[in-house]
Amino acid sequence: MAAVNKKSNPPLDARFKFAEDSFARLTGGWDSHLRTAVGSADGEGYLLRLFRKTGTALDDDLRAIVARGLRRIRRVLSSRRARDVLVEVLEVAEDQHELAIVMVDPGSPISGPSQRRRTRQGRYLTSASRGVFWRNMVRVAEALTLCHDAGIVHGGVSMHSIFSHRDDGADYRLGGVEACVHISDGDLKESGHLLRAFAAISFRQDWIDLAAVAGELLGLDGDNPPQLLSVEQRMLERLASPPQFQLFDGAVVLDELQNVVIELDRVGSSSDGELVLYPSRGVVQSDLPALSSGTIPAADGAAIMQFVADDLLSAGVRLVPDRQDTARLMTDLAIYNVRLMSDFVGVIEGAHQRRANEWMHGAVDIVHRLHLSRNRASAEERVQNLGPGAKRWRDLLEPVRSGDGTADVPIWFALILLEAFTLLREQFRLYPVDVIAPANAEANVLWLAPRDDAERDAQRETIGR
């Protein structure tokens, strides 16, 4: 388990063969950086967090902070599962110039270079790929739960403290345990915060930090954010603002995260991909503001667009084919007239609040997500970024038109006949009839005549019918 090496201080370069490149320096706390290395004696891969010594009393403070944090986490790391979701610290080594925390190689920080982040965010545009993301969030939440159950506040959850070997698998590990604090600690001095970016620490803050990491990984503040399912949005909102007056511990978080994973697995590929559309200039200026019934100022274009986007993401959105390249989208709130600009892009040419007499004959359910872009350029860019995830509008319209709207007619006729048969059967039970066949009867015409039945007439007279 973790130990502090004090017997001799050979140069770290003699014990490890460091990679030429290092990861970005960690800011907000004590100046340090991460470097991968290979052990000179065993050839194993390691990750070292290196702190430059100052030659002052701060070095003793740093040594004490690290040793105290590793003592706290030692009990947690005693289980095999903990070593699978937490970065395992082997020892603390130092030489004349640097102090190093030696860890089993957990991969690289998920912060990574900008190109890797953009590639990852593009992959998370589809719900199938986000299944891997949420499984990784389960791993990080499990690591935090193990710490919290031991009375330990991590205090440093960030893009730099989570590590992974690859982006297409569930292998996230939580590191940064050298900054952890036990809830029984009452002697923290100013130097106790040297390894953390913020002084505020709590179990609740750990979950808030995890929500910030999740949002950054998904690129929610970027120009091309994914359209999350409602269960995903609710999970992120719960993490970003944990309830203060109800139980919200690791067990609750893990249960809710598992529900997100189960929902994504249930939805599967049926909802993968998006139907992309954008509003015309005239609709933005007139029709869309009217949908909010004046609750949103017409001048607040961003709020109006968000209002419409949320409506298009609501449950039960249906499509009604109209003419050659037009259709209507029907939500509980409004009806949107859409014209196809291309196979993959539609434009909203009109919108109004849905009226009670507007029916949905011939409508089909939309299983794909609807993405509302600001204009045609951003819509085309969205289609390009989605790649195979962009769904064709024509694929949704053509099967409806190929059926010519008559596929359900035999079923409706059968239901009408069944209702008529039931009514007549009860009627003829009370008022018997005879079937007659006149010589000059028309084809497919049935002639009925009332039958005299004294017993039934007496029964009807008794009950007043």
Beta strands, then each sheet from edge to edge (+ up, - down):
strand 1: 3-4
strand 2: 16-18
strand 3: 32-39
strand 4: 45-52
strand 5: 89-94
strand 6: 98-104
strand 7: 108-109
strand 8: 152-153
strand 9: 162-164
strand 10: 173-174
strand 11: 181-182
strand 12: 274-279
strand 13: 318-321
strand 14: 326-330
strand 15: 334-340
strand 16: 345-353
strand 17: 364-365
strand 18: 369-372
strand 19: 433-436
strand 20: 447-450
sheet 1: 1+ 5+ 6- 4+ 3- 2+
sheet 2: 7+ 9- 10+
sheet 3: 8+ 11-
sheet 4: 17+ 13- 14+ 15- 16+ 12+ 18+
sheet 5: 19+ 20-
end
